[in-house]
Amino acid sequence: MFHIADNKEIGSYLDKLIIQKYTYYSHFCRSYLEADGKTADNVEVRNMSRRLSGIIHGHKTIQLYDLPIFTKLLDVTCEDILSAGKKALPVTNRLTNYMIAASKDATLWEQYMHTDESLILNYDEYGKNILDYIIKFKNYDLFRYLIDHHYIWLVDEACDNFARKNGGFSFAPGTSIKRRDLYTQEFLHVEFRDFHEDDHSRHTFSARVAETGFDNMINDVVKNDSYRRNSIILAIENDDIDMLTRLRAREVLLLHQANYYVNTFLDEQPYDKAMLEHIANASWQVLDYFTEEFEVPDAFGNNNPFMFPYIEILIQLLAKKNIDYLETVITRAIKHNENAYDKLKELLDKSIDFLGDSYPQLELTKDINLREKLMRDAAQNLSIKTVSNSSKQSIKNVSNSSKQSLIEWHIVSFRMIYRNPYDGIVTNIIRTDCETSSPRITKLLNELNASYERICAIKPQSTEK
């Protein structure tokens, strides 16, 4: 039982709620008319505004038919309104990220996407966002709905070169949902002293402080690639090659940072054991996707060939779980290494020829000292490195190490600097410590490691006779 407030108290309470949520009365009136199934044109909005003004100022009583729409638009109960906020009862049908992520109702999803508060952008009291709950409930239909309707994206599908877009430091996630600036503070005044001025004059500037909406969530997605990796797991479970392609599932950011102009690899990449386990147990179509060679453009527009960075671990898992497909994977890895060797050998040999042209008064094939010098000059631009999750070290150091990290990428890089335009290569090369009882697979594994060692031992030779 509660006391019904008078018209002025109810009007004052509604005024506070409407301004807090809608900022302008006209915005609320337009939403009211739309919720009531009426045309929200200027005439109807003016008529509704006049009636609302009477309610707010206590001149008119809120009608029974108003209550369902007012409670829905203002997220309050009838008791809240009639008691002017003095009798607050919980709203049991309030939509939340948790409820939506557990729902299979596409109509409810669409309604949730278009709430005035942009609820999907919010974190809840547990610090969880909509993606956290989608992953928790494995609601792949909702995930595809959000991606297909471009409400959110974990990878900017319109971008064809992340190295140019942002240096290869993120896949540029984002959202098309916009939050209204409901909680904007007027101005934040900051005073600072400019010490470059002789008079040490003081200056002030004003900055408007507003809600950033999805920014916090996007920042989390940028910093934590686990959202993309967990979404990849969902796509693997649903055998969705199209979504794997859109998520760039076999790529990591290091590949977008790599180029043969600057031989540095900045980010250590995490090893997602769960994702690798899912790939190893996936269909042949999914395995085909992850074990094919693919190209990644660098900041200079070169398309660099790579294989899945964790393919060495995948080979070990397949040896235990899916031996039938293992031969295909190893054969592809051998072919990738052989292609890398052929390209590298071609570039090294051409480099000596280009360098030899710089000494026209000498015969390259007769001057042994000069030839050795040219070989050294060419080879100094060759780099073969191991990049691991714990250290980055020379391949020579790794080969003498008795204990290697589980996660290692072997990167070969070479640039011809004596021609214009420049030419070069950067790619990963594959080796494995995998062991199996199958003679056929063991032979292929030995071929794979031999192709790797052949690259490590490569030396330039002149092609001129």
C-alpha positions in Angstrom: 0.0 0.0 0.0 1.3 3.5 -0.8 0.1 7.1 -0.8 -0.8 8.6 -4.2 0.9 11.9 -4.6 -0.9 15.1 -5.8 -0.6 16.3 -9.4 2.1 18.8 -8.7 4.3 16.2 -7.0 3.8 13.8 -9.8 4.5 16.5 -12.4 7.7 17.6 -10.7 8.8 13.9 -10.5 8.1 13.3 -14.2 9.9 16.6 -15.1 13.0 15.4 -13.4 12.9 12.0 -15.1 12.2 13.4 -18.6 15.0 16.0 -18.4 17.5 13.5 -17.1 16.8 11.0 -19.8 15.7 13.0 -22.8 17.1 16.5 -22.2 14.3 18.1 -24.2 10.5 17.7 -23.7 10.0 17.5 -27.5 12.3 14.4 -27.7 10.2 12.7 -25.1 6.9 13.6 -26.8 8.2 12.3 -30.1 9.2 9.0 -28.4 5.8 8.9 -26.7 3.9 9.2 -30.0 6.1 6.6 -31.7 5.5 4.2 -28.8 1.8 4.9 -29.1 1.8 4.0 -32.8 1.1 7.6 -34.0 2.8 9.8 -36.5 5.3 12.0 -34.7 5.0 15.0 -37.0 5.4 18.6 -35.8 1.7 19.1 -35.2 1.3 16.0 -33.1 4.5 16.8 -31.2 3.2 20.3 -30.4 -0.1 18.9 -29.2 1.6 16.3 -27.0 4.0 19.0 -25.7 1.0 21.1 -24.5 -0.6 18.2 -22.7 2.8 17.2 -21.2 3.3 20.8 -20.0 -0.1 20.6 -18.1 0.9 17.3 -16.5 4.4 18.6 -15.4 3.0 21.8 -13.9 0.2 20.0 -12.1 -2.6 21.5 -14.1 -3.6 18.1 -15.6 -3.7 14.6 -14.2 -1.7 11.8 -15.9 -4.2 9.5 -17.5 -4.5 5.8 -17.1 -3.6 5.2 -20.8 -0.4 7.2 -20.3 1.0 4.9 -17.6 2.2 2.0 -19.8 4.0 4.3 -22.1 5.5 6.6 -19.4 6.8 3.6 -17.4 8.4 2.0 -20.5 10.0 5.3 -21.7 11.2 6.3 -18.3 12.1 2.9 -16.9 10.0 3.2 -13.8 6.9 1.5 -12.4 3.4 2.8 -12.0 4.0 2.9 -8.3 7.0 5.1 -8.9 4.9 7.6 -10.9 1.8 7.7 -8.7 3.9 8.1 -5.5 6.2 10.7 -7.2 9.1 8.4 -6.5 8.4 7.7 -2.9 7.4 4.1 -3.4 10.1 2.5 -5.6 9.6 -1.1 -6.7 12.1 -3.1 -8.8 11.4 -3.4 -12.5 11.4 -7.1 -13.2 11.2 -6.9 -17.0 14.1 -4.5 -17.4 16.3 -5.5 -20.4 20.0 -6.1 -19.6 23.0 -7.3 -21.5 22.8 -10.5 -19.6 19.2 -11.1 -20.6 19.7 -10.2 -24.2 22.8 -12.4 -24.5 20.8 -15.4 -23.2 17.9 -14.7 -25.6 17.2 -16.3 -28.9 14.5 -13.7 -29.8 15.7 -11.6 -32.8 12.8 -9.1 -32.3 14.0 -8.5 -28.7 17.6 -8.0 -30.0 16.4 -5.4 -32.5 14.4 -3.6 -29.8 17.5 -3.6 -27.5 19.7 -2.1 -30.2 17.5 1.0 -30.5 16.9 1.9 -26.9 17.4 5.6 -26.3 20.0 4.8 -23.7 22.1 2.6 -26.1 22.1 0.0 -23.4 24.3 -2.4 -25.4 27.2 0.0 -24.9 27.0 -0.3 -21.1 29.0 -2.4 -18.7 26.9 -3.9 -15.9 27.6 -4.0 -12.1 29.8 -7.0 -12.7 32.0 -5.2 -15.2 30.7 -7.3 -18.1 29.7 -6.1 -21.5 27.5 -7.7 -24.2 30.4 -9.6 -25.7 31.3 -11.1 -22.4 27.9 -12.6 -22.1 27.6 -13.7 -25.7 30.8 -15.7 -25.2 29.5 -17.0 -21.9 26.2 -18.2 -23.4 27.8 -19.2 -26.7 25.0 -17.3 -28.4 26.4 -17.4 -31.9 23.2 -16.3 -33.6 23.3 -13.0 -31.6 27.0 -12.6 -32.4 26.3 -13.0 -36.1 23.3 -10.6 -35.9 25.5 -7.9 -34.3 28.2 -8.4 -36.9 26.0 -8.8 -40.0 24.0 -5.7 -39.1 27.2 -3.7 -38.5 26.2 -2.8 -34.9 29.6 -3.9 -33.8 32.7 -5.2 -35.5 35.9 -6.7 -34.0 37.8 -6.3 -37.3 37.3 -3.3 -39.7 36.3 -5.3 -42.8 36.6 -2.2 -45.0 40.3 -1.9 -44.2 42.7 -3.7 -46.6 45.9 -2.6 -44.9 46.1 -2.3 -41.1 49.8 -1.4 -41.2 48.9 1.8 -43.0 45.7 2.4 -41.0 47.2 2.2 -37.5 50.7 0.7 -37.7 49.3 -2.8 -37.3 48.6 -2.3 -33.6 44.9 -3.2 -33.8 42.2 -4.6 -36.1 40.2 -1.4 -35.6 37.1 -2.6 -33.8 34.1 -0.3 -33.6 30.4 0.2 -33.5 27.7 2.1 -35.4 25.6 2.6 -32.3 25.8 6.2 -31.0 25.2 7.2 -27.4 23.4 10.4 -26.7 25.3 12.8 -24.5 23.0 12.5 -21.5 25.5 13.2 -18.8 27.5 16.1 -20.2 29.0 18.4 -17.7 29.0 22.0 -18.8 32.7 22.8 -18.9 35.9 21.7 -17.2 38.2 24.7 -16.8 41.9 24.0 -16.7 44.6 26.6 -15.9 48.2 26.1 -16.9 51.4 28.2 -17.1 53.2 28.4 -20.3 56.9 28.4 -19.3 58.0 29.2 -22.9 56.8 32.7 -22.4 59.0 35.3 -20.8 56.2 36.7 -18.7 55.1 33.3 -17.5 51.6 34.2 -18.5 48.7 32.0 -17.5 46.3 30.5 -20.0 43.1 28.7 -19.6 41.1 26.4 -21.9 37.7 24.7 -21.6 36.9 21.2 -22.5 33.5 19.7 -22.6 33.3 16.4 -20.7 30.8 13.9 -22.0 30.0 10.2 -22.0 32.2 8.4 -24.5 29.7 5.5 -25.0 31.3 2.5 -26.6 34.9 4.0 -26.3 35.7 2.2 -23.1 34.5 -1.1 -24.5 36.4 -0.5 -27.8 39.5 0.4 -25.8 39.2 -2.9 -24.0 38.8 -4.8 -27.2 41.8 -3.1 -28.7 44.0 -3.9 -25.7 42.6 -7.4 -25.3 42.5 -9.5 -28.4 40.8 -12.3 -26.4 37.4 -11.0 -27.6 38.4 -11.7 -31.2 39.9 -15.0 -30.3 36.9 -16.2 -28.3 34.7 -15.1 -31.2 36.9 -17.2 -33.5 36.2 -20.2 -31.2 32.5 -19.6 -31.6 32.9 -19.4 -35.4 35.0 -22.7 -35.4 32.3 -24.4 -33.3 29.7 -23.3 -35.9 31.9 -24.3 -38.9 31.6 -20.7 -40.2 34.4 -20.1 -42.7 32.9 -16.8 -43.8 33.1 -15.4 -40.2 36.6 -16.8 -39.7 37.7 -14.9 -42.8 35.9 -11.7 -41.6 37.6 -12.0 -38.2 41.0 -12.6 -39.9 41.2 -15.7 -37.6 44.6 -16.9 -38.8 46.3 -13.5 -38.4 47.9 -11.8 -35.5 49.0 -8.2 -35.3 52.7 -9.0 -35.5 52.2 -10.0 -39.1 50.8 -6.6 -39.9 53.8 -4.9 -38.2 56.4 -6.9 -40.1 58.1 -5.6 -43.2 61.5 -6.1 -44.8 62.4 -2.4 -44.6 62.6 -2.3 -40.8 63.7 -5.6 -39.2 61.9 -5.2 -35.9 59.1 -7.2 -34.3 57.5 -5.2 -31.5 54.8 -7.2 -29.9 54.9 -10.5 -28.2 51.8 -12.4 -29.1 49.8 -14.5 -26.6 49.2 -18.2 -27.2 45.6 -19.1 -26.9 45.5 -22.8 -26.0 41.7 -23.1 -26.2 41.7 -21.7 -29.7 44.4 -24.1 -30.9 42.5 -27.1 -29.3 39.3 -26.1 -31.2 41.2 -25.8 -34.5 42.8 -29.3 -34.0 39.3 -30.8 -33.4 37.6 -28.8 -36.2 36.2 -30.0 -39.5 38.5 -30.4 -42.5 37.1 -27.2 -44.0 38.2 -25.2 -40.9 41.6 -26.9 -41.0 42.0 -26.0 -44.7 41.4 -22.4 -43.8 44.0 -22.3 -41.0 46.7 -24.2 -42.8 46.7 -22.5 -46.2 49.4 -19.9 -47.0 48.0 -16.3 -47.0 49.3 -12.8 -47.7 49.4 -9.8 -45.4 50.1 -6.3 -46.8 52.6 -4.2 -45.0 52.8 -0.4 -44.7 54.7 -0.1 -48.0 52.1 -2.1 -50.0 54.0 -5.3 -50.2 52.0 -8.5 -49.8 54.0 -10.8 -47.6 53.3 -14.6 -47.5 52.7 -16.2 -44.1 51.4 -19.4 -42.7 49.3 -19.6 -39.5 51.8 -18.4 -36.8 50.9 -21.3 -34.4 51.1 -24.0 -37.1 54.0 -25.7 -35.3 51.8 -26.2 -32.2 48.9 -27.2 -34.4 51.1 -29.9 -36.0 51.8 -31.3 -32.5 48.1 -31.3 -31.6 47.1 -32.9 -34.8 49.6 -35.7 -34.3 47.6 -36.6 -31.1 44.1 -35.8 -32.3 43.7 -35.8 -36.1 46.5 -37.8 -37.7 44.5 -38.2 -40.9 44.8 -34.5 -41.7 48.4 -34.1 -40.5 50.0 -35.2 -43.8 48.2 -32.3 -45.6 49.4 -29.7 -43.1 53.0 -30.8 -43.1 53.1 -30.9 -46.9 51.8 -27.4 -47.0 54.4 -26.2 -44.5 57.2 -27.9 -46.6 55.9 -26.1 -49.7 55.9 -22.8 -47.8 59.5 -23.2 -46.6 60.6 -24.2 -50.1 58.9 -21.1 -51.6 60.7 -18.9 -49.0 64.0 -20.5 -49.8 63.6 -20.0 -53.6 62.6 -16.4 -53.1 65.4 -15.7 -50.6 68.0 -17.4 -52.8 66.9 -15.4 -55.8 67.1 -12.1 -54.0 70.5 -12.9 -52.4 72.1 -13.9 -55.7 70.7 -10.9 -57.5 72.1 -8.7 -54.8 75.6 -9.8 -55.5 75.1 -9.1 -59.2 73.9 -5.6 -58.4 76.8 -5.0 -56.1 79.2 -6.4 -58.7 77.9 -3.8 -61.2 79.2 -1.2 -58.8 82.8 -2.3 -59.5 83.0 -2.3 -63.4 86.8 -2.2 -63.4 87.0 -5.6 -61.7 85.9 -9.0 -62.8 83.6 -10.4 -60.1 84.3 -14.0 -60.8 88.1 -13.6 -60.7 88.5 -11.4 -57.6 87.9 -13.7 -54.7 88.3 -11.1 -52.0 85.9 -8.8 -53.7 83.4 -11.6 -54.2 83.6 -12.4 -50.5 83.1 -8.8 -49.6 80.0 -8.5 -51.8 78.6 -11.6 -50.3 79.0 -10.1 -46.8 77.4 -6.9 -48.0 74.5 -8.7 -49.4 74.1 -11.0 -46.5 74.1 -8.2 -43.9 70.5 -7.4 -44.9 69.5 -11.0 -44.2 67.8 -11.7 -40.8 66.6 -15.0 -39.5 65.1 -14.6 -36.0 63.1 -16.5 -33.5 60.4 -14.5 -31.8 59.0 -16.2 -28.7 56.5 -15.3 -26.0 59.3 -14.7 -23.5 62.3 -13.5 -25.6 63.5 -12.4 -29.0 66.8 -13.8 -29.9 69.0 -14.8 -32.8 68.3 -18.1 -34.5 71.9 -19.1 -33.9 71.4 -18.6 -30.1 68.3 -20.7 -30.2 69.9 -23.5 -32.1 72.4 -23.9 -29.3 69.8 -23.7 -26.6 68.9 -26.9 -24.7 65.6 -25.5 -23.6 63.3 -23.7 -26.0 60.0 -21.9 -25.4 56.9 -23.7 -26.4 55.8 -20.7 -28.5 58.3 -19.7 -31.2 58.0 -18.0 -34.5 60.9 -18.2 -36.9 60.9 -15.0 -39.1 63.1 -14.6 -42.1 63.6 -11.1 -43.6 65.8 -9.8 -46.4 65.8 -6.5 -48.4 67.7 -5.7 -51.6 69.0 -2.1 -51.1 70.9 -1.7 -54.3 67.9 -1.4 -56.6 64.9 0.8 -57.1 62.2 -0.1 -56.4 63.4 -2.2 -53.5 62.6 -5.9 -53.4 62.6 -8.2 -50.5 60.9 -10.9 -48.4 59.5 -11.3 -44.9 57.8 -14.5 -43.9 57.7 -17.1 -41.2 59.5 -20.4 -41.7 58.3 -23.6 -40.1 60.0 -26.3 -38.0 58.8 -28.7 -35.4 59.9 -31.1 -32.6 56.8 -33.2 -33.2 57.3 -37.0 -33.0 55.0 -39.7 -34.3 55.0 -43.5 -34.7 53.9 -43.2 -38.3 56.9 -43.8 -40.7 55.2 -41.7 -43.4 54.6 -38.8 -41.1 58.1 -39.0 -39.6 59.6 -38.8 -43.1 57.6 -35.7 -43.8 58.5 -34.1 -40.5 62.2 -34.7 -41.3 61.7 -33.1 -44.7 60.0 -30.1 -43.1 62.9 -29.6 -40.6 65.5 -30.1 -43.4 63.8 -27.3 -45.5 64.0 -25.1 -42.4 67.7 -25.8 -41.9 68.4 -25.2 -45.5 67.0 -21.6 -45.2 69.2 -21.0 -42.1 72.3 -22.2 -43.9 71.6 -20.1 -47.1 74.6 -18.2 -48.7 74.5 -15.8 -51.6 76.2 -16.7 -54.9 76.8 -14.8 -58.0 74.6 -15.6 -61.0 77.1 -14.0 -63.4 79.4 -16.3 -65.4 
